[in-house]
């Protein structure tokens, strides 16, 4: 991706964001390569934890690439298939809402169980990475809850608008 090849048709704000996104994709590609190199020559626990980070970074990289595609779509007044999708009206919000509520309940229970594990692993923080892993999973669970809350709110808005 070349930041110098800004699609024609973008507003000044869109051009600025597009440049930031492209620059981030370029930089992150180099960082991912650095992670891979360090992973190859690291001890087991370092490799394991760096792989967790690299997986997240690879996912972030893919999201940034999709964002770039979305901004390119703005310039051509299209919605690229491989871009970040726009919000749309839920076709069947009444069916989606209870499923999202079940998933939210599961994630809430998961958060409680992880708190319990964190307490149980407290004495192992100097000899294992277990406390760190439970903390990281708790952060992921918070992220999952936030995503599900967003989806639930949108589905409920769609349901209200449809009545």
C-alpha positions in Angstrom: 0.0 0.0 0.0 1.3 3.4 -1.0 0.2 6.4 1.0 1.1 8.6 -2.0 -1.7 6.9 -4.0 -4.7 8.5 -2.3 -7.9 7.8 -4.2 -9.4 10.9 -5.9 -12.8 11.9 -4.5 -12.1 11.8 -0.8 -12.8 14.8 1.4 -9.9 16.4 3.3 -10.8 14.5 6.4 -11.2 11.2 4.5 -7.8 11.7 2.9 -6.2 12.3 6.3 -7.7 9.2 7.8 -6.9 7.2 4.7 -3.2 8.2 5.0 -3.1 7.3 8.7 -4.6 3.9 7.9 -2.2 3.1 5.1 0.8 4.3 7.2 -0.4 2.0 10.0 -0.7 -1.0 7.7 2.8 -0.4 6.4 4.3 0.0 9.8 2.4 -2.9 11.3 3.6 -5.2 8.5 7.1 -4.5 9.7 6.2 -5.1 13.3 4.5 -8.4 12.5 7.7 -9.5 10.8 9.7 -8.5 13.9 7.4 -10.6 16.1 7.8 -13.6 13.8 11.6 -13.3 14.0 11.6 -12.9 17.8 9.2 -15.8 18.2 11.5 -18.1 16.2 14.4 -17.6 18.6 12.6 -17.3 22.0 12.1 -19.7 24.9 8.8 -21.5 25.3 7.0 -19.1 27.6 8.2 -16.0 25.6 7.2 -17.7 22.3 3.8 -18.6 23.7 3.0 -15.0 24.9 4.5 -13.4 21.8 2.4 -15.6 19.6 -0.7 -14.4 21.4 0.3 -10.8 20.7 1.2 -11.6 17.1 -2.3 -13.2 16.6 -3.9 -10.0 17.8 -1.7 -7.9 15.7 -2.4 -9.9 12.6 -6.1 -9.5 13.3 -5.7 -5.8 13.8 -3.7 -5.6 10.6 -6.5 -7.3 8.7 -9.0 -4.8 10.2 -6.8 -1.9 9.1 -6.6 -3.3 5.6 -10.4 -3.6 5.4 -10.7 0.0 6.6 -8.4 1.1 3.8 -10.6 -0.8 1.3 -13.7 1.0 2.8 -12.1 4.4 2.3 -11.2 3.5 -1.2 -14.9 2.6 -1.6 -15.9 6.0 -0.4 -13.8 7.5 -3.2 -15.6 5.4 -5.8 -19.0 5.6 -4.0 -19.1 1.9 -3.5 -19.1 -0.6 -0.6 -16.3 -3.0 -1.3 -17.0 -6.6 -0.3 -13.7 -6.8 1.6 -14.1 -3.5 3.4 -15.5 -2.8 6.8 -19.3 -3.3 6.4 -21.7 -0.4 7.1 -24.4 -0.8 9.7 -27.6 -2.1 8.1 -31.1 -2.8 9.3 -31.3 -6.2 10.9 -33.6 -8.4 8.7 -34.9 -10.4 11.7 -34.1 -8.5 14.9 -36.7 -10.5 16.9 -34.7 -13.7 16.3 -31.3 -12.1 16.8 -32.1 -10.4 20.2 -32.6 -13.5 22.3 -29.5 -15.2 20.8 -27.4 -12.1 21.6 -28.8 -12.0 25.1 -27.8 -15.7 25.6 -24.3 -15.0 24.5 -24.1 -11.9 26.8 -25.2 -14.1 29.7 -22.5 -16.7 28.8 -19.8 -14.0 28.6 -21.0 -12.5 31.9 -20.7 -16.0 33.5 -17.3 -16.4 31.9 -16.2 -13.1 33.4 -17.2 -14.3 36.9 -15.3 -17.6 36.4 -12.2 -15.8 35.2 -12.3 -13.6 38.3 -12.4 -16.7 40.4 -9.5 -18.2 38.5 -7.5 -15.0 38.9 -7.9 -15.3 42.7 -6.9 -18.9 42.7 -3.8 -18.2 40.6 -2.7 -15.2 42.6 0.0 -17.2 44.4 1.4 -18.5 41.2 2.3 -15.2 39.6 6.0 -15.7 40.1 6.2 -19.2 38.8 3.6 -19.5 36.0 2.0 -17.3 33.4 -1.5 -18.5 34.5 -2.5 -15.2 36.3 -1.5 -13.3 33.2 -3.5 -15.6 30.9 -6.6 -15.2 33.1 -6.2 -11.5 33.0 -5.8 -11.5 29.2 -8.9 -13.7 28.8 -10.8 -11.4 31.1 -9.9 -8.4 28.9 -11.0 -10.4 25.8 -14.3 -11.2 27.6 -14.8 -7.5 28.3 -14.3 -6.9 24.6 -16.8 -9.7 23.7 -19.3 -8.2 26.1 -18.9 -4.7 24.5 -19.3 -6.1 21.0 -22.4 -8.1 22.0 -23.9 -5.0 23.7 -23.3 -3.0 20.6 -25.0 -5.6 18.4 -27.9 -6.0 20.9 -28.5 -2.2 21.0 -28.5 -2.1 17.2 -30.9 -5.0 16.9 -33.3 -3.4 19.4 -33.1 -0.1 17.5 -33.9 -2.0 14.3 -36.8 -3.8 16.0 -38.2 -0.5 17.3 -37.9 1.2 13.9 -39.7 -1.7 12.3 -42.8 -1.5 14.4 
